[in-house]
Amino acid sequence: MKTPSPRPSALLRRLRRSLLVAASCLLASVALAQAGAPATPAAPRPGAIDRAQLLDAGKFAYQREAARLQKERKFDTETSNPTYARWLAAPMVAVAAQPPYAVSDWAWQIAVEKSADLRFWYLPGGNVFVSSAFFERGRFSASEIAALLAHGYAHEVAGHDAEEAALRLAAHPDGKSPDPNRRLLVLAEILTTMGQRDPYQRVHERAADTIALDLLARAGHDPQGLVTLWKKLAVAALSANTGVVAVHPSWPERIAEIEAQLPAAMANYEKARAEQARAEQARPAPRPRPAARPTQR
Ligand SMILES: [Zn+2]
């Protein structure tokens, strides 16, 4: 693992502030959930998987995978990568709590797997696994890593996995087992397999890119990061199977299709940045900085 690259302190300030905002939103979301929060756009259609069941299975599968990584000493807790990833995610979590997504009951966990391969996958509830290779110095920018997370979140808020998981659960011999723990286990296996290996359809990829642009822009992350992310991953896939490209297959017109949506996304991005700048100016003067500065990412 290389030494983490320095990043602008302005970004850190913005991300720290966003983290606080996100924490406030999450606390409010918990209260909403307890009071019976409304269904989100990600809720599966009637007759599909129960939303609570899907989130339980996602949480269970995440915990099981995280435990496996810890056992194999691949769970990154020593570097600042996990904190950095959460800083990048925080403003998008805050956006996802707002309409039209109104996601109020997700765990939003991010685990960094120590791996030289470009690995990225996730489970329902905003439970993400991203490999340390994405954080190597100079390889991917902040907006590109944010775009990676945004694309995954987009698939989830759109309910793409829920549709497919419902079909597979219905086809599984134990999908209707009277034992709820057995059903949970089966669904967790299905979600893990889908997340790590099974490619999305192009229609889902296209929809996820559109939602990702919205999440990025309104969170104050440069939406152009989505374009450069896919370009870099396409190049990386020529020399190695990144895993990401296999699960999120591309097509020749993809970049042009994203770029056609950039003007609208950039307008929202500039608006979000302006609001963040106003909020920054309205804050009281910070206390004197301690002599020993923390390591910056
Ligand atoms: Zn995708």
Boltz pocket constraint, residues with backbone or C-beta under 6 A from the ligand:
constraints:
  - pocket:
      binder: B
      contacts: [[A, 151], [A, 155], [A, 200], [A, 204], [A, 205], [A, 208], [A, 247], [A, 248], [A, 249]]
      max_distance: 6.0
